[in-house]
Amino acid sequence: IKLINTGSAILGDPAIGLHIGENLDLDRLGVFGQLILNSRDVMEALIQFSRYMNLLSEETDVKLIEEGDRVIINTQPRNPHARGSETTFAAIITLPPRVCNQKINPIVVRFKHEEPSYIQEYERIFNCPVKFNQPNDQLVLDRKSLDVRIPTHNQYLAEIIRNHADLLLRQVDRVAR
């Protein structure tokens, strides 16, 4: 949080959280990035994203819920002053075009915090209604739009990476206790 706040101040970029998520490079994210790149489709990638997020950051809890024809991604920053949901949602929306040449347009994005002065950045990145002062941070997606295959998928490699990620996640959980 301090790093993002400092970066925002130095760069004069109040939307730095959105910009970090928008420019996330999976090749530089180790096991986490490889889990996403070796997922069968975008839906599986989102499941991996939510399950293994703690390997990338322990600042935001991510939960994925399927409700009929919608997938709802809820985030809960562990620090009430953090805006990890911005980074997380921007990453989720901007990764599919880079891994499978398919843009995913959310149905709606909701944030608990007040509307910031840089609303145009939210609108540009999410390309859907963006609501503020909401009870939860949520990204709502159409379930069918997530069935797009990821061409880098390798089932054999995915199993090896997932086993290793499970081991790392157990280590992270032990340290956190």
C-alpha positions, -999 to +999 in steps of 0.1 A: +000+000+000+028+024+009+046+016-023+015+023-044+008+055-025+044+066-029+044+058-066+011+076-071+026+108-054+059+106-073+043+100-107+014+123-101-009+094-111-039+090-088-051+060-109-019+041-104-037+010-090-058+008-122-027+012-143-007-014-125-035-039-130-039-029-166-002-035-174+003-067-154+028-090-172+020-127-165+055-138-177+069-118-147+046-133-121+063-167-117+040-196-107+010-174-105+014-161-141+020-196-154-012-209-137-031-183-156-013-189-189-018-227-187-055-225-178-079-242-202-101-211-207-108-177-192-132-192-166-106-216-153-080-187-153-104-167-131-108-197-107-070-200-105-067-162-101-091-163-071-076-194-055-040-184-058-041-147-054-022-149-021+009-160-040+008-126-057-004-104-029-018-109+006-034-074+005-067-085-011-090-115-007-107-126-039-138-148-041-155-160-072-192-168-072-212-183-100-249-172-100-268-185-130-255-168-162-232-144-142-199-147-125-193-123-096-158-116-083-158-101-048-127-086-034-120-076+001-089-055+007-074-064+041-065-028+047-096-005+047-076+023+030-063+001+002-077+000-033-065-034-042-098-041-059-090-015-086-057-033-094-073-068-093-103-059-114-082-040-140-059-071-143-088-095-147-104-074-175-072-066-194-056-101-193-079-119-217-071-098-247-034-105-241-037-143-235-065-153-259-072-122-281-107-119-267-120-088-249-142-094-219-167-067-212-181-067-176-217-062-169-210-038-140-182-029-116-189-018-081-166-002-056-171+007-019-151+039-021-163+072-032-162+083-069-126+096-076-117+125-098-102+101-124-135+084-133-126+085-170-099+059-163-124+035-148-147+040-178-119+035-203-106+003-187-139-014-177-161-001-206-193-007-185-213+010-158-190+017-128-207+024-095-192+038-063-203+040-027-215+004-030-217-022-002-190-044-018-162-043-044-175-065-072-168-073-108-198-089-126-192-108-158-214-128-182-206-165-177-207-174-214-181-148-223-156-167-201-156-199-222-128-186-245-099-210-248-064-199-239-040-210-266-010-214-243-029-241-222-008-272-216-027-297-193+005-316-183+023-284-174-008-270-157-009-300-133+027-296-124+024-259-118-008-263-098+009-289-075+038-265-069+014-236-063-005-256-037+027-263-019+036-225-020+001-216-008+004-239+022+038-222+030+022-188+027-007-198+049+017-212+076+037-180+077+005-159+079-006-178+110 
